[in-house]
Amino acid sequence: MLKSVCQATLLATTRRRTATFLQACVINNHHQVTSPRITRALATSANASLIPETHLRSYGQPVFETHPYALEKNELTPGVSALEYELRRTALMNSLHEGSLVVSLGYRTRYMSNNVFYPFHQNTDFWYLTGFNEPDAAAILEKDSSPKGYKMTMFGLPKNPSVELWDGPRTGLDGIIEKFGADEAFNSMQFPTRLREAINNAKCIYVDTNMSSGSILSSSEPAKKLISYGKTSKPVKQLSPLVQEFRNVKSEAEAKVMRQSGEISSKAFIEAMKFTKPGITEGQLWAKLDFECRMRGSSMLAYVPVVAGGPNALSMHYVRNDMKLRNGDLVLVDCGGEYNGYASDITRTWPVNGKFSDPQRKLYQAVLNVNKACIKLCTESHNMSLHGIHDVSVRLMKQELDKINFHVKTGDVERILYPHHVGHYLGLDVHDCHDLDRSRRLRKGMVITIEPGLYVPYDDRFPKEYQGIGIRIEDNVCIGKEDPWVLTATAPKEIVDIEFCCESS
């Protein structure tokens, strides 16, 4: 499975490109370096052994030398080896014609106000391709006739003691070659010049140019020249759709990391259920989930969670999370941590006072039955797509509603009571591989969510005892050949288990 999956990826998805590496090349003039170019020959294992211990341990992200408790010796990032990253790049370049040029850009640090920055989160395509998790970085891959089949030039911020005094260690150019497999490494300030040189030698350029007007790619001079040059002389092709084809099927290593991510978040849900009681706020429950995920190894929550008490759950993406939880209501929580770059995405619904009422129990069981039936279809042998599973889920939901005297038309189920899709792809991004349609057949190694729900509005067309109740149950599932692998199985979802957890407080 590793060979089929390690097909490289680059470049950010369109929605996340509002702040790209190219801007660093234009405005970060304080990042100068006395030795602008480093080559692989300068960072052999022999030379690396001469680096003083204090320097050897100064990297901009966890590596085995600094975090032996978090990484194995062969791993570049926790759970994923340096060899796997190289295989990803090789697979990508093998899929392209001779003379192809791939440009992958990392993200910059973004600021919420003057000198107050947001937590850094790397462009996931760039992360997938390189494993490099520092801002203001880029990679240029040129397909050639060398034994490796391509040349990789990386760009990053050089070592700078005065800046590192404030911001912490950087990997630097030597470290980029030593750890990340680049053939050459240059100061980020040199990226525009080196890019123009690479374009001159290329026959086809792969880069995402369909950015929003606020992106630096539509305003910076180097980017203008790249786009104009590509349109008038050489073909410029969108990279993201190609990258996502390779990213959609996970390697064994990725699946294991995602299992751990799901396990961490599942245990956080158990603690959240124990913590819940009437009178606490949705925000406090959010804080509890964040705390429990981080205490178990998540670096952050993968997205702003939905913590929706009572009728707030009728809004699919309610994220205000500022109301008190009331006795007799349910609380719907859609939350997941990010672990070693990979997201989990879980939804559970439970009673604030620990006990389901009779209408809550009946409606919950209806959703649970659909959830479990759809998970059984998550195998390659069933030859299903996400769209196909969704169609099944709507039909099953209609049958479940008939059992509890709803008597609604299928159209009302889809338009009103269950208006969202049953699931999406999951991986380094919560909504992973968003350019890939959901009609493709599911293959072993894909990871998807299964998340049916029911949301009953205050409408006399529906039984009064169910009005104002919103329920969703979401699991993360790795597609198997004959059997699905539920990555979030530890999170309780049977009624008896949920009530037991709530009583354990």
Secondary structure, 3 states (H helix, E strand, C coil): CHHHHCCCCCCCCHHHCCCEHHHHHHHCCCCCCCCCEEEHHHHCHHHHCCCCHHHHCCCCCCCCCCCCCCCCCCEEECCEEHHHHHHHHHHHHHCCCCCEEEEEECECCCEEECCEECCCCCCHHHHHHHCCCCCCCEEEEEECCCCCCEEEEEEECCCCHHHHHHHCCCCHHHHHHHHHCCCEEEEHHHHHHHHHHHHHHCCEEECCCCCCCCCHHHCCHHHHHHHHHHHHCCCEECCHHHHHHHHCECCHHHHHHHHHHHHHHHHHHHHHHHHCCCCCEHHHHHHHHHHHHHHCCCCEECCCCEEEEHHHHHCCCCCCCCCECCCCCEEEEEECEEECCEECCEEEEEECCCCCCHHHHHHHHHHHHHHHHHHCCCEHHHCCEHHHHHHHHHHHHHHHHHHCCCCCCHHHHHHHHCCCCCCCECCCCCCCCCCCCCCCECCCCEEEEECCEEECCCCCCCCHHHCCCEEECEEEEECECCCCEECCCCCCCCHHHHHHHHHCC
